[in-house]
Amino acid sequence: MTEQSTDYDSPWKEVIELYFPRFLEFFFTQAYTEIDWTRPYEFLDNELQQLEPDAEIGRRLVNKVAKVWLLDGEEAWVLVHVEVQGQYDSQFAERMYTYNYRLFDRHKKRVISLAVLADEQANWRPNSYSYQLGGCRVSLEFPIAKLLDYEATWETLEQATNPFGIIVMAHLKTKATQRNPESRLQWKLSLVRRLFERGYSREDIQELFRFIDWIMVLPRELALSFKTEVRSYEEVQRMRYVTSIERLAKEEGKEEGIRESVLDVLDTRFGEVPTSIVEAINRIDQPSLLKTLLKRAIAIPSTTEFQQLLDNLTSGE
């Protein structure tokens, strides 16, 4: 089990949008206190295509754009970058600057640029970009939140009532157990139990369970153990807040349907599908990855190129 087998960006996009005020309150207190939360905010992700239409950002970054109202009555924009995959990026600060000035240029509104870094290099903390030439100097400084720093304050995370306390815990333990599925199972169970113990609402329990289940991917055998343990715990506590088994069963059925569709498309287009491809597809348990393969199967020129695509997407699993 490696980092490539974990989908980080989709869960982060979902929880940021779901808990946007709590996200800013947890990571960026100053920005949170300057926004008027009595007025509605609006996500405008289509702005991202306008900011960098020719770039292929890929699945390593989560970018969110929100229009908010400040306490002084002015409209402003919040531009959030989450470096979700945990890789050093020499162009990160420059991209922050580029997005900031392009958004300002398009709307002539003040922009708050914020960055969450999920990499594992303690000394990599890009928080500014600048250059000077001929006596002219331009620069941008932006706040960052380094997820690695929260490992040193684990007890604070355990006591946090903000949903991002447990979200950060789940992210860090997903990283820490990349090659230890048994340990991941135990941490996943521990975090799910904590959902019930922290007094979250029914809705929050369901949403945070979804995040934990989404990123803390387990091998099929351990996933079955996880479902059994969750069902047992719910029955003992008489808390059916999370309809986990039914939901997970539905997800597995969805995965199987997409998996069969991929193989059917390949079979229809190319005749007999190589055993290596069939076995590789049967090992995939991520709906997002299966959907990507289905789209590519429809247009890809050959099974050889499809095999290469599989190898690239699943390398290290």
PyMOL commands that set and color helices and strands:
alter all, ss='L'
color gray80, all
select helices_A, chain A and resi 3-5+9-18+20-27+29-34+46-51+92-107+147-159+163-176+181-197+202-215+220-237+244-270+275-283+287-299+303-314
alter helices_A, ss='H'
color red, helices_A
select strands_A, chain A and resi 42-43+61-69+75-83+110-117+128-133+136-141+144-146
alter strands_A, ss='S'
color yellow, strands_A
deselect
rebuild
show_as cartoon
